[in-house]
Amino acid sequence: MGFRLKPKEEKFFQLLSEQAVLVQKSAEILALAMHEKDKLVELMGLIDSVEKNADEIVAKVGERLQKTFITPFDREDIFTLVQKLDDVIDGIKGIIERMHLYNVGTATPGVQELSELVVKASKQIEKAVSYLSDLKKSHIKIEARCSRIMELEAEGDRLYREEMGKLFRDCQDPIEIIKWKEILANLEDMLDLSEDIADALKRVVLKYA
């Protein structure tokens, strides 16, 4: 009985796309938390479910990488992407948990706007990842989405500095300053992670398009 290599495993594209959809869903939960803090307990349940699903996808990708002879692109690139997507979801979960734990006050319009930038970046990520299965034809679309993510990250840097200045200038409660300083930094981290994902996607395009 002859030995035959398993055909190229295309399931990775589906798993990456599922993970990117979860990133977008988690970002939308984050924005809702910033606008409706009275729903934090309910939203913590939702983000916890999303995070568990994301962890399952990371595990599935790891298992498939061990069993598959031929992957659509480098194993390291595949695992880096799925892990960075998971890092965004974990980070968002951490922000929502801190908001509840710290019993924060109402988010300012600027903080809400920063969370909306995270949503916008997540939508670009979801679209870019969805194009990976047709990389040869869609590499220009992926690059365009990555460029937009970079723009959103730069906009987030500007807004972060602006809001941090307002926080120290306008807030009279030192405890609230400590709370929101950390949350603002965490929100900026989510945009930095989005940029990391864009960089990872651009590397894949450079190698395989």
N, C-alpha and C positions, 0 to 999 in steps of 0.2 A: 504494500500500500504506500503510494508516494506521499511525500510531505509537501503540503502546499501552504504558502503564506496566506494569512488572512488578508482580504482586500482592505484598502485604505478605510479607516474608521471615520465615518462622517458624523457619528453621534456627537462628537465633540462640539460641532457647530451648534447643535440644538441645546446642549448643556450650557454653553457660553451665552447663548441668546436668552435662555431661561434665567441665568444669573443676572444678566443685564436688565431684564424686565423687573427682577426683584430689587435691583438698585433703584430703578425709577419709582417703584412702589414705595420703597423705604423713604426716598426723598419727599414724596408727596405726603407721607405720614408726618415727616419732620415739619414741613411747611404748615400742615394742619395744626400741629402741636404749638407752633409759634403764634398762630392766629386764635386758637381756641384752647387755652391752657386748662380750662375746666374739664376737658376731655382727656387729660393726660393718662389717667388710669386705663381707660379704654384703649388709648393709642399705644400704651406700653404693651398691652396684650397683643395688638396687631403686629408691632415691630418684633416682638419676641417670636411670633409665628413665622414671619418673613426670615428672621435670622436663622431659625432652625432649618428652614427649607434651603437656605443658602449654604449652610454647613453640609447638608446632605449632598448638594451638588458638588461641592469641593471634594467630598469623599468619593463620589461616583467618578469624577474626573481622575482622581488619583488611582482608583482601581483600574480604570480603562487604560490609563497610561502604562500600567504595569503589564497588562495583558495584550496590548496592541503592538504588532510589529511595525506597521506603517501608519504614521500619524499625518494629518493634513499639513501641519507645519511643526517646527521643533517642539519637543515635549516641554522644554523649559519655558518657551513662549506661551504655550497653552496653559501651563500651571501658573505662570506669573499672572496672566490675565484673569484667570478664575479666582486666584487668591486676592488680587488687588480689588476686584469687584466685591469680594467678600469683606475686605477691609473697610470699604465704604459703608456697607451695611452694618458692620460691627460698630463703626464710628458713629453712625447716625443713632443706633440703639443707645450708645453711651450718652449722647447728648440728651435724648429724651429722658433717660433714666436720671441724669443729673438735674434736669429741670424739675422732675418730680421730687427727687431727694432734697434738693435745695429749696423747694417751695418758692420758686422764683415769682417775681411780679410779672406784670404784663410786658411782653416784648415790645420794644420800640418799633416804629415803622422801618427804621434802618436795619434792625435785626431781622425783621420779617422779610425785608427785601433781600438780605443776604441768604436767607433760607430759600427764597425763590430762585436765586442764582444756582443753588445746589440742585433744585428741581430742573432748571433749564439744562445744566450740565449733564444731569442723569438722562435726559431725553436724547441729547446728542450721543451719549455713550450707547444707549440702547439701539439707536439707529446705526451707528458705526459698527457695532458688534454684529448686527443682523446682516450686514453686507459681507462678512468674512467668508461665507460659504461660496461666494462668487467673486473672489478676490481679484482675479484677472480683469474682470469687467467693471468692478465697482471700486477699484482702488482710489480713483479720483473723489468719489463720494466719501470714502472713509477719511481721506486727507482733509476734505472740506469740513467734515464733522469735528475732526481733531483740531483744526484751526479755530473753529467756533468755541471749543472747550477752552483753548488757550485764551481767547478773548474774554470769556466769562471769568476765568481765573484771575486775569489782570483787573477786570472790573471788581471782582471780589476783594482783591488786595486794596484797591482804592477805597472801597466802601468800609472794609475792616478798619483801616486807619482812621477814617472819618468817624465811624461809630465809637472807636476806642477813645478818640479825643473828646467826643460828646459825653461819653460815660464819665470820664474823670472831671470834665468841666461842669456838667449839669447835675449829676447824681450826688445827693447829700448823704446818702446812707452808705457807709463803708462796707457793710456786709453785702449789700446789693452790688456794689462795685466789684467785689471779689467774685460773686456768683456770675455776673454777666461778662466779666473779663475772661473767665475760663470758657464760657459758652461761645463767646465771640471767637476765641482762639480755635475752639473745636470746629466751628463752622468754616473758618478759613482752611483748617486742615482737610475738610471734605473736598474743598475746591482744589487744594494741592494734590490730593489723591486722584481726583478726576484728571488733573493734568498728567499725573504719572500713568494713568490708563491710556490717555491720548498718546503719550510717548511710546508706550508698549505697542499700541496699535500701529503707530508709524514705523516702528522697527519691523513689525511683521510685513507691512506693505513694502518696505525697502528690500526685504529679503526675498519676497515671493511674488510680488506683482509683476 
